[in-house]
């Protein structure tokens, strides 16, 4: 294996490798890395988390090869599970209301919204019942094949689905205006929810906190939101040791790292920064 490091690996003392057919595994692949989480799906007991970080910015073929190597070399990824859920961070993504969704038009809709990537894309869709809409996304076919060849039984999602299903509806927000940021190493997804509905979703390239703050403040300005009254919730690749959150609070007073809400538990949860792996854990709750 090359150009990769295991940055996090935590196992619960009660994790039994011989009982994986009773467990569920959720897997996330992004341009920055590869991670997975093993849980008891009935009790939400998190049993194991592991993250691999890609050391370099990889070309597509190298990324597909590296994902294949991880799947072959990691013993836990070769075991049988009760259910397997696989999540990818797409660069081509849109949402459409239930009433307008036509699965036969999914590919042409994405093609009309995004410039030709000159890479063959595999399109996949997910219903988001809490918001009465569908997500339509795609990934380069070589990556799709690298992921599904090793996990052919996996249910496929994009990284926006757990956020939309678990964090945006009025049931979870109380109808308050909120901005949710899911950060990867050099990009982030931004969601605006008002009255329990998705107002805006966008993706941004960002290499530092100043860039991110600019894009967030611009969204607040364009939507005429009151920065003093909304909540900014952060999850993903945020380091609590740096000063990013303090920088953001210069412009948005109410900034928080997203929390567990007591759904997930166990010694693994006690040892991690919950916001870093919350979306991966929330994938266990997706239908």
N, C-alpha and C positions, 0 to 999 in steps of 0.2 A: 504494500500500500504506500502511496506517496502523497505528499502535500496535504496532509490531514493530521489532526490531533484530536484526541478525546479530551475535551475540556471539562466535562462533567460526567460523573458516573456515581450514582447513589442507589443502593439496594436496601430494601426493608429486611430486617432480620427474619421476618416470616415469609419472605419470598421463596417459593418452592418451585424449582425448575421442572419438577416432575408433574406439576399441576397446571401447565400452561393452557391446556384445553378448557380450563375453567376461567381463564383470564382473557382480557382483551388488550390488544396492542394498538396504539396510535402512533403513526409515523409522519414526520414532517420533513420535506425536502425543500430547500431554498438555494438560491445562488451562493449563499454564504456558508451553508452547512447542512447537516443531516442529524436528526434527533428522533428519539422514540421514547414512549412511555408505556409501561405495562401496569394494568389496574384490574382490580376486581370490579366488574361493571355493575354488580348488584349493590355493593356497599360504598363505592367510590373510594376505596382504599388504594392509594397509589403505592405500588410495590417496587417500582424500578424506573429510573430515568437515566438516559445516556445521551450525550450530545457530542457530535463530531464537528469541529470547525475546519472549513477549508482555509488553508494558510494563504493561498493565492487566489486572485480572480481568475477563474478557469474558463477556457473556451468550452463551448457546448460539448464537444466530443470528449474532452477530458473529464468534464463533470459527469457525463453519463458513465464513463469508464470507472470513475472513482466511486460512484454510487453502487455500481456492480461489485466492486471490490469490497466495499463495506458490507454489502448483503452476503457475500460469500465468506468473509472472514469473521463476522460477528456471529457466534454460535446462537445467540438468542433470536436472531432474525431468521433462523432456519427451522425453528420449532413450530409445531402446530398451535393455533390459538382458537378460542371460541369465536372471535371475530377480529378482523383486521381492518383498520381504517387508515387511509393514506391521504395526506394533505400536501398540496404543492402551492407555492407562491407564484401566481401567474403575472405576466406583464400585460396580458390581454384579458380583460375582465369587464363585464357589464351586468346590470340588473334590469329585469323587466317584470312588470306586474303580471300576476296570474292570468288576467283577462286577455293579455296581448301575447302570451307565450305560445310559441309554435316550435316544437322540437325540430321540425324540418327546416326552419329558417335560422337556427342557431348559428351555423357556420357563416352564412351570408351576412348575418347581423354583425358578427365580430369583424368580418372582412371589411364591412362598410365603415366601421368605426376606427380601425387601425390601419396604418400603412402596411404594405406588403413587407413581411419580414424576410422573405426569400428562404424561409425554412418551413418545411412541411409541419403543420400544426395538427394536434389531436384535440378536438373540442369535447368538453364534458360539462354537464349541467347539474345543478343541485336545487331542489325546492327549499325555500325558506318559509315555512308555514307560519311562523310567528309574525311575519311582515307581509304575507300574501304576495310573495314574489319569487322569482327564480334568479339564480346567478348563472351566467354563461361565461365560461373561461376556456382557455386553451393552454397547452404546453407543447414545446417542440417534440415532435414524435420520437426522436432518439431518447429523450429523457423519459417520455411515457413508456417506451419499451424497456428501458433500463429498470424502471420502478416496477412495472407490472409483470415483467418476466420473472422476477423474484417473488412477487406477491400477487399471483394471478387472482386470488380470491378477495383481494382488498376492495373495499368500497372507496371510491375516489371523491375527494373534496378539494376546494380551493381554500386558502387561508382566511378568506373573508367569512366563510360560512359559520364557523363557531362563534365569531363575534356577532354576526347578524342574528343568529338563533338565540344566543344567550345574553347579549349585552345591550341590545338596541330597543327592544319592545317596551311598551309602557309598563308591562309587568315587572321589568327590572330597573327601569329608569324613573318610574313614577311620573312620566310625562315631562320631566325636566329637560331643558336643552343641555346637551352634552356633546363634547368632542372626544372621540376615542382615537388614539394613535397606537398602531401596532408597528413597532420599529424592527427593521432588519439592520444589518451592519451598515449598508450604504443606501438604504431606501426606507420608506415607510408608507403605510396605508393610513388614510385619514377618513373617519366617519363622523358625520354630524347627525344627531338624532334630536328631533323636536316633537313633542306630543306623542312619543312612542313610535314615530315613523322615521324612516331614513330620509334625510333631506339631501345629503351629499355624500358621495364617496369619490376619493381620488387617490392616485398613487404619485409619489414624488421621489426623485433622486435627491439624496441628502448625505453630505459627508461630515457635517458637524451640527451642533446645536443651533448656531446662528442661522444656518440655512433652514432648519426645521421651524424655528420660531418665525422666520419671515413668512413661510408658506402658511403656517397656522394663523398668524395675525392677518394675512391677506384674505383668508377664507372668512374670518370673523368680520372683516371690513366689507367684503363683497356681499355677505348675507345679512349685513346690518344687525349682527348679534351684539348683545351686551356682554362684554368680556368680564365685567365685574359680577355677573349673575350666573354665568355658565360654569360647568365643571369640565376640566380637561383630565382625562383618564389615560394613563400610560401603561402599556404592556409591551413585552418583547425585549429587544436587546438594549435595555437601559442599564447602565452601571450606577448603582446607588452611591458609589464612592466619589463620583465626579460631581460637578456643580450644574449639570444640565437642568435639574428641576428648579434650582434657584434662579437660573437665567430665565427660564420660562415664566416664573412667578413675577418677574419685573413687568410683564405684559398681561398675564392672566393670573389673578390672585389665587384661584382655587385649582391647584394642580395636585394630583394624587397618583401614586402608583396603584394600579388595579390590584384588588385583593381577592382572597379566596371565597369569601361569603360562606365559609364552613361547609361547602359541598364536598371538597376533597380533604382527605385526612391521612394520617400515617406519619411514620418517622421520616420518610423521604420528603414529604411536604414541609415538615419542621426544619429541614436542613437546606432548603433552597430559597432563593428569592422568588416568591410566588408569581410575580408579574412576568418573569422571564419565560415560564413554561405554562402559563395559564391557558393560552390558546391551544397548546398541545393537549392539555388535560381536558379542556372543554370539548375537544373533538370526540372524546368518549361519550358525550351527552347528545351528539348529533344523531338524528335518525337516518 
